[in-house]
Amino acid sequence: MRRLVISAITAAALLTATTACGTSDDAGGSGAQAGGTTKVKVGAIPIVDVAPLHLGIEKGFFAEQSIEVEVVNTTGGAAAVPGVVSGEFDFAFGNVVSLIVARSQKLPLKAIAEGNSSTGQQGKDFGGIVVPKDSPITTAAELAGKTVAVNNLKNIGDTTVRASIRKAGGDPSSVKFVELPFPDMPAAVDAKRVDAAWIVEPFFTVAQDQGARVIASNFVDAAPNLTIAAYFTTEKTIQQKADLTKRFTAAIEKSLKYAQEHPDEARKVLLTYTKIDPAVAEKMTLPAWSGQINRESVQTLADLMLTDGLVTEKVDVAELLP
């Protein structure tokens, strides 16, 4: 969940999208191999959220669909969006706020499957707002006028933190958001360099182990069973490579279902593509992988983004969602 700014590279990618998204061969991806297997590149952040993708590859769910996946690590939407539009990636993982902003700027992107979702349980989500252990702050309403760390400005973090503040009866307009990488947040909270921080796993567990207190589950406050991210591609890929898109979607949906039903295996696969401490991986809260995009929750996010000025006009998410 990274920077939302749609840079000049994105605009350039859009201009070249009609020629760079691959061939019109319906079976094609980044490259076809002998025996009918299609090789595709998938842009994904190396975080907990994408465990189903890696687990699905390991379990052979993509091979069942005659797809060989090369996962290319990205830093988030700033890389994934132009990467998909330009054809560098066939598919990618990105948070829905990034995708809503991209779609509002007429980038031809469309979600094809859920990426991950909130657990929907207050106090038992895979992220939340934390404060130092001896902080006088006990509710999100008390964050008014305070400094809150998020991993990127104008993204899903500050959007949902504002939702928590509003729900608790506070004024989100006076909050000062500062940008801080997730790995640096536990120490920043512990040293009181910020009044609060929005953190996700595994750093959420690390912060709590260091004494930080959870005062709100911002994803839960924003919308019931909030869809956080999605796998997406371009409209051109969906149209000209319909069979490949269908097969990829079937594989990732099977992967999501398997990860949801086998959390121990999801935790284990994390150790293959992240540097998470095994002890933390064992006890941290996993996201929900429902396999279904909660359309109402995505529209709620889009409406919150309009309220907060991330988009300038109301977005109908039906154009973005499957």
FIKEBA-503521 format. One line per 3 residues: number of its first residue (from 0); for each residue x, y, z of N, C-alpha, C, O, CB. Coordinates in steps of 0.05 Angstrom, whole numbers. Glycine has a CB too. Layout:
<atoms>
NUM> X Y Z X Y Z X Y Z X Y Z X Y Z ~ ... .
</atoms>
This chain:
<atoms>
0> 17 -24 0 0 0 0 18 25 0 26 36 21 -19 0 25 ~ 23 32 -23 43 53 -26 32 78 -39 8 82 -40 66 43 -43 ~ 50 96 -48 43 123 -56 22 122 -79 24 106 -98 68 138 -65 .
3> 3 141 -76 -18 142 -96 -12 160 -119 -25 158 -140 -43 152 -82 ~ 8 177 -117 12 197 -138 15 183 -165 33 167 -169 37 214 -131 ~ -2 191 -184 0 180 -211 18 198 -226 11 220 -235 -29 178 -224 .
6> 43 189 -229 64 206 -239 64 208 -269 48 197 -283 91 196 -230 ~ 84 223 -279 87 226 -308 91 199 -322 83 196 -345 110 245 -314 ~ 104 181 -308 109 155 -320 82 141 -325 80 126 -345 127 138 -303 .
9> 63 145 -308 37 133 -312 23 145 -336 12 130 -353 19 137 -288 ~ 25 171 -339 13 184 -362 26 174 -388 12 169 -408 15 215 -360 ~ 52 171 -387 66 161 -410 58 133 -417 55 125 -440 96 163 -406 .
12> 54 117 -395 46 90 -399 19 88 -412 14 71 -429 46 75 -372 ~ 1 106 -404 -26 107 -416 -24 112 -446 -39 100 -461 -43 128 -402 ~ -7 130 -454 -5 138 -482 5 114 -499 -2 112 -522 14 161 -485 .
15> 21 97 -486 32 74 -502 17 48 -497 24 27 -508 61 70 -495 ~ -5 50 -481 -18 25 -473 -29 9 -497 -29 -15 -496 -41 32 -454 ~ -38 23 -517 -51 9 -540 -31 -8 -555 -39 -26 -569 -64 29 -558 .
18> -5 -2 -553 15 -18 -567 31 -35 -548 45 -53 -557 33 0 -583 ~ 30 -30 -522 49 -43 -504 36 -65 -487 51 -78 -471 62 -23 -486 ~ 10 -69 -488 -3 -88 -471 -1 -117 -481 -14 -134 -470 -31 -81 -467 .
21> 15 -121 -500 19 -148 -510 6 -152 -537 -6 -134 -548 8 -168 -490 ~ 7 -177 -547 -5 -183 -572 -34 -188 -569 -45 -189 -547 9 -207 -585 ~ -48 -190 -592 -76 -196 -591 -82 -225 -589 -105 -233 -588 -90 -184 -616 .
24> -61 -242 -588 -65 -270 -585 -77 -276 -558 -66 -270 -537 -37 -285 -587 ~ -101 -288 -558 -116 -293 -534 -101 -311 -514 -105 -308 -490 -142 -305 -540 ~ -84 -328 -524 -70 -346 -506 -45 -333 -494 -32 -344 -476 -62 -372 -520 .
27> -37 -310 -505 -12 -299 -498 -11 -285 -471 -31 -274 -462 -4 -280 -519 ~ 13 -285 -459 18 -269 -435 44 -254 -441 48 -243 -463 20 -286 -409 ~ 62 -254 -421 89 -243 -426 104 -260 -446 121 -250 -460 104 -240 -400 .
30> 97 -286 -447 109 -304 -467 98 -332 -464 92 -341 -442 140 -304 -463 ~ 94 -345 -486 83 -372 -486 106 -392 -488 126 -387 -502 63 -376 -509 ~ 103 -415 -474 123 -436 -475 112 -460 -489 88 -462 -494 133 -443 -447 .
33> 130 -479 -496 121 -503 -509 102 -518 -491 104 -517 -466 145 -521 -516 ~ 83 -533 -503 64 -548 -488 40 -532 -480 23 -542 -465 77 -558 -463 ~ 38 -507 -489 14 -491 -484 14 -476 -458 -6 -464 -451 -9 -509 -484 .
36> 36 -477 -443 38 -461 -418 43 -432 -424 61 -426 -441 60 -473 -400 ~ 29 -414 -411 32 -386 -415 47 -374 -391 40 -378 -368 5 -372 -419 ~ 69 -360 -397 84 -347 -376 74 -318 -372 73 -303 -391 114 -347 -383 .
39> 68 -311 -348 58 -284 -342 74 -272 -320 86 -285 -303 28 -285 -334 ~ 76 -245 -320 89 -230 -299 67 -217 -282 49 -204 -292 108 -209 -310 ~ 70 -220 -255 51 -208 -237 65 -190 -218 83 -199 -203 36 -231 -221 .
42> 58 -164 -217 70 -145 -199 57 -148 -172 32 -146 -169 67 -117 -210 ~ 72 -151 -151 61 -155 -124 80 -144 -103 105 -148 -105 54 -184 -119 ~ 70 -132 -82 86 -122 -60 93 -146 -43 75 -163 -38 70 -100 -43 .
45> 118 -149 -33 125 -172 -17 115 -168 12 132 -164 31 155 -176 -17 ~ 89 -170 16 77 -167 43 58 -190 48 54 -207 32 62 -140 44 ~ 48 -190 73 30 -212 82 6 -215 63 -2 -238 58 20 -206 110 .
48> -5 -193 53 -29 -193 38 -29 -212 13 -50 -223 6 -35 -165 28 ~ -5 -216 1 -4 -232 -23 5 -261 -18 13 -274 -37 16 -219 -42 ~ 2 -270 6 9 -298 12 -6 -318 -6 5 -338 -15 3 -304 41 .
51> -32 -313 -12 -46 -332 -29 -34 -335 -57 -34 -357 -68 -75 -323 -33 ~ -23 -314 -68 -10 -315 -94 14 -334 -93 16 -352 -110 0 -287 -103 ~ 31 -331 -73 54 -348 -71 46 -377 -63 58 -396 -73 73 -337 -50 .
54> 26 -380 -47 16 -406 -39 4 -420 -63 8 -445 -67 -4 -404 -16 ~ -11 -405 -80 -23 -417 -103 -2 -427 -123 -6 -448 -136 -41 -397 -117 ~ 20 -412 -125 42 -421 -143 54 -447 -132 59 -466 -147 64 -399 -146 .
57> 59 -447 -106 71 -470 -93 53 -495 -95 63 -517 -98 76 -464 -63 ~ 27 -491 -93 8 -513 -94 2 -522 -123 -12 -543 -126 -17 -506 -80 ~ 11 -507 -142 6 -515 -170 -21 -507 -181 -29 -517 -202 8 -544 -172 .
60> -34 -488 -168 -60 -479 -178 -58 -464 -204 -76 -466 -221 -74 -462 -157 ~ -36 -450 -208 -32 -436 -234 -23 -456 -256 -31 -453 -279 -12 -413 -231 ~ -7 -475 -248 2 -495 -267 -22 -511 -277 -23 -519 -301 22 -514 -254 .
63> -42 -515 -260 -67 -529 -268 -81 -514 -291 -95 -526 -307 -86 -532 -245 ~ -77 -487 -291 -89 -470 -312 -69 -465 -335 -74 -447 -351 -99 -444 -299 ~ -48 -480 -336 -27 -477 -356 -15 -449 -356 -9 -437 -377 -39 -483 -384 .
66> -10 -439 -331 2 -413 -328 27 -416 -311 27 -428 -289 -18 -393 -315 ~ 49 -404 -320 73 -402 -304 76 -373 -295 77 -355 -311 99 -411 -320 ~ 77 -369 -268 77 -341 -258 105 -333 -249 119 -347 -235 58 -339 -234 .
69> 113 -310 -258 137 -297 -248 127 -273 -232 116 -254 -242 156 -287 -271 ~ 132 -274 -205 124 -252 -188 146 -231 -188 170 -237 -182 118 -262 -159 ~ 139 -207 -195 158 -184 -195 151 -166 -171 130 -154 -170 158 -169 -222 .
72> 170 -163 -152 164 -147 -129 162 -118 -137 178 -107 -152 186 -151 -108 ~ 142 -104 -126 138 -76 -131 137 -61 -104 136 -74 -83 112 -71 -146 ~ 138 -35 -105 136 -19 -81 107 -10 -76 102 3 -56 154 6 -83 .
75> 89 -17 -94 61 -9 -90 49 2 -116 59 -2 -138 59 11 -68 ~ 27 18 -112 12 28 -135 28 45 -154 23 45 -178 -10 44 -125 ~ 48 60 -144 64 78 -161 80 62 -182 87 73 -203 83 94 -144 .
78> 85 36 -176 99 19 -195 79 0 -209 82 -5 -233 121 3 -181 ~ 60 -10 -194 42 -31 -205 24 -19 -226 19 -32 -246 25 -43 -183 ~ 13 5 -221 -6 16 -240 7 21 -267 -3 11 -287 -18 42 -229 .
81> 28 37 -269 40 41 -295 52 15 -307 54 12 -331 62 62 -294 ~ 60 -3 -289 71 -29 -299 50 -45 -314 57 -57 -334 82 -45 -276 ~ 26 -45 -304 4 -59 -317 -4 -44 -342 -8 -57 -363 -20 -63 -298 .
84> -7 -18 -340 -16 -2 -364 4 -5 -387 -5 -6 -410 -20 27 -356 ~ 29 -5 -381 50 -6 -402 54 -34 -413 66 -37 -434 76 4 -391 ~ 44 -54 -398 48 -82 -407 72 -95 -394 78 -118 -401 51 -83 -437 .
87> 85 -82 -376 108 -94 -362 98 -118 -345 111 -139 -344 122 -73 -344 ~ 74 -114 -333 61 -136 -318 35 -143 -333 21 -126 -343 55 -127 -289 ~ 29 -169 -333 4 -178 -344 -19 -173 -324 -41 -165 -331 5 -208 -351 .
90> -12 -177 -298 -31 -173 -276 -15 -161 -253 9 -162 -252 -46 -199 -268 ~ -30 -150 -233 -16 -139 -210 -35 -138 -186 -59 -140 -189 -4 -111 -216 ~ -23 -135 -163 -38 -132 -137 -36 -102 -129 -14 -91 -130 -27 -151 -115 .
93> -58 -90 -121 -57 -62 -112 -81 -56 -94 -102 -68 -97 -57 -43 -136 ~ -77 -37 -76 -99 -30 -59 -120 -14 -74 -114 -1 -94 -90 -13 -34 ~ -145 -17 -66 -167 -6 -82 -167 25 -83 -178 36 -102 -193 -16 -71 .
96> -156 38 -63 -154 67 -64 -136 75 -88 -143 94 -103 -143 79 -38 ~ -114 62 -91 -96 68 -114 -111 63 -140 -109 79 -159 -71 50 -113 ~ -127 42 -141 -141 36 -166 -164 55 -172 -169 62 -195 -152 7 -164 .
99> -177 64 -150 -198 84 -154 -187 110 -165 -198 123 -182 -213 89 -127 ~ -164 119 -154 -151 143 -163 -143 140 -193 -147 158 -209 -126 150 -146 ~ -131 117 -199 -123 112 -227 -147 113 -246 -146 124 -267 -108 85 -229 .
102> -168 100 -237 -192 99 -254 -204 127 -257 -215 134 -278 -213 80 -242 ~ -203 143 -236 -214 170 -238 -198 187 -257 -208 207 -267 -214 184 -210 ~ -173 179 -263 -156 193 -282 -157 180 -309 -140 184 -326 -128 195 -271 .
105> -178 163 -313 -183 150 -339 -163 129 -348 -161 123 -371 -185 172 -360 ~ -148 119 -329 -130 97 -336 -147 71 -339 -164 66 -323 -108 92 -314 ~ -142 56 -361 -160 34 -368 -155 8 -352 -148 -12 -363 -157 27 -397 .
108> -159 10 -325 -154 -12 -308 -180 -24 -298 -200 -11 -296 -137 -3 -284 ~ -179 -50 -292 -202 -64 -281 -194 -86 -263 -176 -102 -269 -220 -75 -304 ~ -207 -87 -239 -202 -109 -221 -213 -135 -231 -234 -135 -245 -214 -103 -193 .
111> -200 -157 -226 -210 -183 -234 -215 -202 -211 -229 -222 -214 -190 -196 -254 ~ -203 -196 -187 -207 -214 -164 -200 -199 -139 -184 -180 -140 -191 -240 -167 ~ -211 -207 -117 -203 -196 -91 -174 -201 -86 -162 -221 -95 -220 -208 -68 .
114> -161 -182 -72 -134 -185 -63 -133 -194 -34 -121 -215 -27 -118 -159 -67 ~ -145 -178 -17 -149 -185 11 -169 -166 24 -176 -146 12 -122 -184 27 ~ -179 -173 47 -199 -157 60 -194 -156 90 -178 -171 101 -227 -169 55 .
117> -207 -137 103 -207 -135 132 -220 -159 144 -237 -172 131 -221 -109 142 ~ -213 -167 168 -227 -189 182 -255 -180 190 -272 -197 195 -211 -198 206 ~ -259 -154 191 -285 -143 199 -290 -144 228 -313 -139 237 -306 -159 185 .
120> -270 -151 244 -273 -153 273 -258 -131 288 -234 -129 286 -264 -181 283 ~ -273 -115 302 -261 -93 318 -241 -104 338 -248 -122 354 -283 -76 332 ~ -217 -94 338 -197 -103 356 -183 -129 348 -165 -139 362 -208 -107 383 .
123> -192 -141 326 -181 -167 317 -175 -166 287 -179 -186 273 -199 -190 324 ~ -166 -143 277 -160 -141 249 -130 -143 245 -115 -145 265 -170 -114 238 ~ -121 -143 220 -93 -147 215 -78 -120 214 -55 -119 206 -88 -161 188 .
126> -91 -99 223 -79 -73 226 -96 -56 243 -119 -63 250 -74 -60 198 ~ -85 -33 251 -101 -14 268 -85 10 275 -62 13 267 -110 -29 293 ~ -97 27 291 -84 52 301 -73 46 329 -88 38 346 -104 76 301 .
129> -47 51 332 -35 46 358 -23 72 370 -16 91 355 -13 25 356 ~ -21 73 396 -9 95 410 11 84 430 10 60 437 -31 113 425 ~ 30 101 440 48 92 461 34 81 485 11 89 491 67 114 469 .
132> 46 62 499 33 48 522 23 67 543 3 61 556 52 28 534 ~ 36 89 548 28 108 569 15 133 558 13 153 572 51 115 587 ~ 6 132 533 -7 155 521 -34 160 534 -48 141 541 -11 151 490 .
135> -42 186 537 -69 192 547 -91 188 527 -114 189 534 -69 221 557 ~ -83 183 502 -103 179 481 -116 151 483 -102 131 484 -90 182 453 ~ -143 151 484 -157 125 488 -176 119 465 -185 97 462 -172 125 514 .
138> -183 140 449 -202 136 427 -192 151 402 -175 169 405 -231 145 434 ~ -202 143 379 -194 157 355 -202 186 354 -189 203 342 -206 143 331 ~ -223 193 368 -232 221 369 -211 239 381 -209 263 373 -258 223 386 .
141> -194 228 398 -173 244 411 -149 248 394 -129 261 402 -165 231 437 ~ -150 238 369 -127 243 351 -129 270 338 -110 279 325 -127 221 329 ~ -151 284 341 -154 311 330 -131 329 340 -127 331 365 -181 324 337 .
144> -117 341 322 -94 358 329 -68 344 335 -48 356 342 -102 374 353 ~ -69 317 332 -45 301 337 -30 293 312 -40 297 290 -53 276 353 ~ -7 281 315 9 272 293 6 242 290 11 227 309 39 279 296 .
147> -2 233 266 -7 205 262 10 195 238 10 207 217 -37 199 257 ~ 25 174 242 42 163 220 26 144 203 11 127 212 66 149 232 ~ 29 147 177 19 128 157 41 122 138 60 137 135 -7 140 142 .
150> 39 99 124 62 92 106 64 110 82 86 115 72 59 63 98 ~ 41 120 72 40 139 50 17 158 54 -4 151 64 39 125 23 ~ 22 183 46 0 203 47 -20 199 24 -13 188 3 12 231 47 .
153> -44 208 29 -66 206 9 -69 178 -2 -68 173 -26 -60 225 -14 ~ -72 160 17 -75 132 10 -96 119 28 -111 133 42 -48 117 13 ~ -97 92 28 -117 79 43 -114 82 73 -133 80 89 -117 49 37 .
156> -89 88 82 -84 92 110 -97 117 122 -114 115 140 -54 94 115 ~ -90 141 111 -102 165 122 -132 167 117 -147 178 132 -88 190 111 ~ -141 155 94 -170 155 88 -185 140 109 -206 149 119 -175 142 60 .
159> -176 116 117 -190 101 137 -185 110 166 -203 107 183 -182 71 135 ~ -162 122 171 -158 134 198 -178 157 202 -189 160 223 -129 145 200 ~ -182 173 181 -202 195 183 -230 184 189 -245 195 204 -202 212 158 .
162> -236 161 176 -261 148 181 -265 140 210 -286 142 221 -265 123 163 ~ -243 130 222 -244 122 251 -249 147 268 -264 146 287 -218 109 259 ~ -235 169 261 -238 193 277 -267 203 275 -279 211 296 -219 215 267 .
165> -278 204 251 -306 213 248 -325 195 263 -343 205 277 -313 213 218 ~ -321 169 261 -339 150 275 -339 154 305 -359 150 319 -332 122 268 ~ -315 162 315 -312 166 344 -321 194 353 -321 200 377 -283 161 353 .
168> -330 210 334 -339 237 340 -318 259 340 -323 281 350 -352 236 367 ~ -295 253 328 -274 273 327 -273 288 301 -289 282 282 -247 260 332 ~ -255 307 299 -252 324 275 -226 315 260 -204 322 270 -251 354 282 .
171> -228 301 238 -204 292 224 -189 314 210 -166 309 202 -212 271 205 ~ -201 337 206 -188 358 190 -163 369 204 -146 381 191 -208 380 185 ~ -161 366 230 -139 378 245 -116 358 250 -96 365 263 -148 389 271 .
174> -119 334 240 -98 313 244 -75 319 225 -78 325 202 -109 285 239 ~ -50 316 236 -26 319 219 -16 291 213 -6 277 230 -5 337 233 ~ -17 284 187 -7 258 179 22 261 169 29 280 155 -24 245 156 .
177> 39 242 178 67 242 169 73 215 157 61 195 165 86 248 193 ~ 90 215 138 97 191 123 120 176 136 141 188 142 103 197 94 ~ 116 151 141 137 135 155 134 106 145 112 95 144 134 137 186 .
180> 156 93 138 154 65 129 144 47 152 150 52 176 181 54 120 ~ 128 27 146 117 9 166 138 -2 185 134 -3 209 102 -13 153 ~ 161 -11 174 181 -23 192 192 -3 213 201 -12 234 205 -33 176 .
183> 190 23 208 200 43 226 179 52 247 186 66 266 210 67 211 ~ 154 43 243 133 54 261 134 44 290 131 60 308 107 46 249 ~ 139 18 295 140 10 323 159 26 340 153 34 362 147 -20 325 .
186> 183 31 329 203 46 344 194 75 347 198 88 368 230 45 330 ~ 182 87 326 173 114 328 151 118 348 151 138 363 163 123 300 ~ 133 99 350 112 100 370 124 97 398 117 111 417 91 78 365 .
189> 142 77 401 154 72 427 170 96 437 170 102 461 172 47 426 ~ 183 110 419 199 133 427 183 159 427 193 180 433 223 137 407 ~ 157 157 421 138 180 421 146 201 401 142 225 406 137 191 449 .
192> 158 193 379 163 212 358 138 220 343 137 240 329 184 201 338 ~ 118 203 346 91 209 335 71 203 357 77 188 375 84 192 309 ~ 48 215 355 27 210 376 13 183 371 4 171 390 6 233 376 .
195> 12 175 346 -1 150 339 9 141 312 22 156 297 -32 153 339 ~ 2 116 305 10 106 278 -11 85 269 -22 70 285 38 93 279 ~ -16 85 243 -31 64 231 -12 43 221 5 49 205 -50 75 208 .
198> -14 19 232 5 -2 225 -10 -28 217 -31 -33 227 23 -8 250 ~ 2 -43 199 -8 -69 191 12 -90 198 35 -84 204 -15 -70 160 ~ 3 -115 197 21 -138 202 44 -140 182 40 -133 159 5 -164 203 .
201> 67 -149 191 73 -160 218 81 -139 238 85 -145 262 95 -181 215 ~ 84 -114 229 93 -93 247 73 -86 268 79 -74 289 100 -68 230 ~ 47 -92 263 26 -88 282 31 -105 307 29 -95 329 -1 -95 270 .
204> 38 -130 303 44 -147 325 70 -139 339 72 -139 364 47 -176 316 ~ 90 -131 324 115 -121 335 111 -97 354 121 -96 376 135 -114 313 ~ 94 -78 344 89 -54 361 75 -62 387 81 -51 408 71 -35 345 .
207> 56 -80 385 41 -88 409 60 -103 428 57 -101 452 17 -106 402 ~ 78 -119 417 97 -133 434 115 -113 449 125 -120 471 114 -152 417 ~ 119 -90 438 135 -69 450 118 -51 469 128 -32 480 148 -52 429 .
210> 93 -58 472 76 -43 491 55 -24 479 39 -13 494 93 -28 509 ~ 56 -21 453 36 -2 441 8 -12 445 3 -36 446 42 1 410 ~ -11 7 448 -39 1 453 -55 6 427 -51 26 414 -50 17 476 .
213> -74 -11 421 -91 -8 398 -116 8 407 -130 1 426 -100 -35 386 ~ -121 31 393 -144 47 401 -167 46 380 -189 54 386 -136 76 404 ~ -161 35 356 -182 33 336 -174 14 314 -150 12 307 -189 60 324 .
216> -194 1 302 -189 -16 278 -201 0 255 -224 -1 249 -203 -44 280 ~ -183 15 241 -193 35 222 -206 22 197 -224 34 186 -170 52 213 ~ -197 -2 189 -210 -15 166 -239 -22 174 -257 -19 158 -195 -40 158 .
219> -242 -32 198 -269 -39 208 -287 -14 210 -311 -16 204 -267 -54 235 ~ -275 7 220 -291 32 223 -299 44 196 -320 57 194 -274 53 238 ~ -283 40 175 -289 51 149 -313 38 136 -330 52 125 -265 49 131 .
222> -315 12 137 -337 -3 124 -337 -31 134 -316 -43 139 -335 -1 93 ~ -360 -44 136 -362 -72 144 -347 -90 123 -352 -87 99 -391 -81 147 ~ -330 -107 133 -316 -126 116 -304 -113 91 -308 -120 68 -335 -149 106 .
225> -288 -93 97 -276 -76 76 -257 -91 58 -239 -105 68 -261 -53 89 ~ -261 -89 32 -242 -100 13 -218 -80 11 -222 -57 6 -255 -104 -16 ~ -195 -90 17 -171 -74 18 -157 -71 -9 -149 -50 -18 -151 -85 39 .
228> -154 -94 -23 -138 -94 -48 -150 -113 -68 -168 -129 -61 -109 -102 -42 ~ -141 -112 -92 -151 -129 -114 -128 -136 -133 -108 -121 -135 -174 -116 -129 ~ -131 -157 -147 -114 -164 -170 -127 -150 -194 -152 -152 -197 -111 -195 -174 .
231> -111 -138 -211 -123 -122 -233 -106 -125 -258 -83 -135 -258 -125 -93 -225 ~ -118 -116 -280 -104 -115 -306 -116 -93 -323 -131 -76 -312 -106 -143 -321 ~ -110 -92 -348 -121 -72 -366 -146 -82 -379 -150 -106 -382 -101 -62 -386 .
234> -163 -64 -388 -187 -72 -403 -179 -86 -429 -192 -104 -438 -204 -47 -410 ~ -156 -78 -441 -147 -90 -466 -140 -119 -461 -146 -136 -478 -123 -75 -477 ~ -126 -125 -439 -119 -153 -433 -144 -170 -430 -146 -192 -440 -102 -154 -408 .
237> -164 -159 -416 -189 -173 -411 -203 -179 -438 -214 -201 -441 -207 -157 -393 ~ -202 -160 -456 -216 -164 -481 -200 -181 -501 -212 -199 -513 -220 -136 -494 ~ -174 -177 -503 -158 -191 -523 -146 -217 -513 -138 -234 -529 -137 -173 -534 .
240> -145 -220 -487 -134 -245 -476 -154 -256 -456 -148 -261 -432 -106 -240 -462 ~ -179 -259 -465 -201 -267 -448 -196 -294 -435 -202 -298 -411 -227 -267 -463 ~ -186 -313 -450 -182 -339 -439 -160 -339 -418 -163 -352 -397 -174 -359 -461 .
243> -138 -325 -423 -116 -323 -403 -127 -309 -377 -121 -319 -355 -93 -307 -415 ~ -142 -288 -381 -153 -274 -358 -171 -292 -341 -170 -292 -317 -168 -249 -366 ~ -187 -307 -355 -206 -326 -342 -190 -347 -326 -197 -354 -304 -224 -339 -362 .
246> -169 -358 -339 -153 -378 -325 -138 -367 -301 -136 -380 -280 -133 -391 -345 ~ -126 -343 -305 -112 -331 -282 -131 -325 -259 -125 -330 -236 -98 -304 -292 ~ -154 -315 -266 -174 -309 -245 -182 -334 -230 -185 -334 -206 -199 -295 -257 .
249> -187 -356 -245 -194 -381 -232 -172 -391 -213 -178 -401 -191 -199 -403 -253 ~ -147 -387 -222 -124 -396 -205 -121 -379 -180 -117 -390 -158 -98 -395 -221 ~ -124 -353 -182 -120 -336 -159 -144 -339 -140 -140 -338 -116 -117 -306 -167 .
252> -168 -344 -150 -191 -348 -133 -188 -374 -118 -196 -376 -94 -217 -348 -149 ~ -178 -395 -131 -173 -420 -117 -151 -416 -95 -153 -428 -74 -164 -442 -137 ~ -131 -400 -102 -110 -394 -83 -120 -379 -58 -112 -385 -36 -88 -378 -96 .
255> -137 -360 -63 -149 -344 -40 -165 -363 -22 -163 -361 3 -167 -322 -51 ~ -181 -380 -34 -198 -399 -18 -180 -418 -2 -185 -423 21 -216 -415 -37 ~ -159 -427 -15 -141 -446 -1 -127 -432 23 -124 -444 44 -120 -457 -20 .
258> -117 -408 18 -103 -393 39 -122 -387 63 -114 -389 86 -92 -367 29 ~ -147 -380 57 -166 -375 78 -172 -400 94 -175 -399 119 -193 -364 66 ~ -172 -423 81 -179 -448 95 -154 -462 107 -157 -480 124 -192 -467 75 .
261> -130 -453 100 -106 -465 110 -87 -443 120 -66 -439 108 -92 -483 88 ~ -94 -429 142 -78 -407 152 -49 -415 159 -31 -399 157 -91 -395 175 ~ -46 -440 169 -19 -448 176 0 -449 152 23 -442 154 -19 -476 190 .
264> -11 -458 130 5 -458 105 10 -430 95 31 -424 83 -9 -475 84 ~ -10 -412 99 -6 -384 90 16 -372 107 33 -357 96 -33 -368 94 ~ 17 -377 133 38 -366 150 65 -377 141 85 -363 141 33 -373 179 .
267> 66 -403 134 91 -416 127 103 -404 101 127 -400 99 87 -446 123 ~ 85 -399 81 95 -389 55 105 -361 58 122 -352 42 72 -390 34 ~ 97 -346 78 107 -319 83 137 -319 86 151 -300 77 94 -307 107 .
270> 147 -340 98 176 -341 103 193 -345 78 217 -343 79 182 -363 123 ~ 179 -351 56 194 -356 31 198 -330 14 215 -330 -3 179 -376 14 ~ 183 -309 20 186 -285 4 187 -259 21 188 -237 9 163 -283 -15 .
273> 187 -262 47 190 -239 65 212 -245 85 222 -267 86 163 -231 79 ~ 219 -225 102 238 -229 123 225 -228 150 237 -220 170 260 -207 121 ~ 200 -237 151 185 -237 176 197 -257 195 203 -280 188 155 -243 171 .
276> 199 -249 221 208 -267 242 188 -290 244 164 -285 247 212 -251 269 ~ 197 -315 243 179 -338 245 161 -336 270 138 -345 268 195 -363 245 ~ 171 -326 292 155 -325 316 132 -305 313 110 -309 323 172 -316 341 .
279> 138 -283 299 117 -263 293 97 -274 273 73 -270 276 129 -236 283 ~ 107 -287 253 89 -299 233 70 -319 245 47 -322 236 105 -313 211 ~ 79 -332 266 62 -353 278 38 -341 293 17 -354 294 79 -369 298 .
282> 41 -317 305 20 -307 322 5 -283 311 -15 -275 322 31 -300 348 ~ 15 -271 289 2 -247 279 -25 -253 267 -31 -276 260 20 -233 259 ~ -42 -232 264 -68 -235 252 -66 -234 222 -54 -215 211 -87 -214 263 .
285> -77 -253 208 -77 -253 179 -101 -237 168 -121 -235 181 -78 -282 168 ~ -98 -226 144 -121 -213 131 -142 -235 125 -137 -259 127 -113 -198 105 ~ -166 -226 117 -186 -244 106 -182 -246 76 -176 -227 63 -215 -235 113 .
288> -184 -270 66 -183 -275 37 -210 -289 30 -211 -313 27 -158 -294 29 ~ -230 -272 27 -257 -282 23 -261 -292 -6 -279 -309 -10 -277 -261 29 ~ -245 -282 -24 -249 -289 -52 -271 -273 -66 -276 -277 -90 -255 -319 -54 .
291> -283 -255 -51 -304 -238 -62 -299 -209 -56 -291 -202 -34 -332 -246 -50 ~ -302 -192 -76 -299 -163 -73 -325 -152 -61 -346 -156 -73 -291 -149 -99 ~ -322 -139 -38 -346 -126 -26 -350 -99 -40 -337 -79 -33 -342 -123 5 .
294> -368 -99 -59 -372 -76 -76 -381 -51 -60 -372 -29 -65 -392 -82 -97 ~ -399 -56 -40 -409 -33 -24 -386 -20 -9 -385 4 -6 -430 -43 -5 ~ -367 -37 1 -345 -26 17 -326 -9 -1 -316 11 8 -330 -48 31 .
297> -322 -18 -26 -305 -3 -44 -318 23 -52 -304 44 -54 -299 -20 -70 ~ -344 23 -55 -358 48 -61 -357 67 -37 -354 91 -41 -387 43 -69 ~ -359 56 -13 -356 73 11 -328 86 12 -326 109 18 -360 56 36 .
300> -307 71 5 -280 82 4 -279 105 -17 -268 126 -11 -260 61 -3 ~ -291 100 -40 -291 121 -61 -305 146 -51 -296 168 -57 -304 110 -87 ~ -327 143 -37 -341 166 -26 -325 181 -5 -325 205 -3 -368 157 -14 .
303> -311 165 12 -293 177 32 -270 193 18 -262 214 28 -281 156 51 ~ -260 182 -4 -239 195 -18 -248 222 -30 -233 241 -31 -229 177 -41 ~ -274 223 -38 -285 248 -48 -287 268 -25 -280 292 -29 -313 243 -61 .
306> -296 259 -3 -298 276 21 -271 288 29 -268 311 36 -310 261 45 ~ -250 271 27 -223 279 35 -207 292 13 -185 301 18 -208 255 45 ~ -218 294 -11 -204 308 -33 -184 291 -49 -169 303 -64 -191 331 -22 .
309> -185 265 -45 -166 248 -61 -176 246 -90 -159 242 -108 -164 220 -49 ~ -202 249 -94 -213 250 -121 -230 275 -122 -239 285 -101 -229 224 -129 ~ -234 286 -146 -248 312 -148 -278 309 -155 -293 328 -154 -235 328 -169 .
312> -286 285 -163 -314 280 -169 -322 252 -161 -304 234 -159 -320 285 -199 ~ -347 247 -157 -356 221 -148 -348 199 -168 -352 203 -193 -387 221 -144 ~ -338 177 -158 -330 155 -175 -350 132 -172 -356 124 -149 -301 145 -167 .
315> -360 122 -194 -377 98 -193 -358 74 -197 -347 69 -218 -399 99 -216 ~ -355 59 -175 -335 37 -176 -343 14 -194 -328 -5 -198 -330 27 -148 ~ -368 14 -204 -377 -7 -222 -359 -9 -246 -355 -31 -258 -406 -2 -231 .
318> -347 13 -255 -329 13 -278 -303 -1 -272 -289 -11 -290 -324 42 -288 ~ -295 -1 -246 -270 -13 -238 -272 -42 -231 -254 -58 -237 -259 2 -215 ~ -295 -50 -219 -298 -77 -208 -308 -96 -229 -320 -89 -249 -317 -76 -185 .
321> -303 -122 -224 -312 -143 -244 -342 -143 -248 -353 -159 -263 -303 -171 -234 .
</atoms>
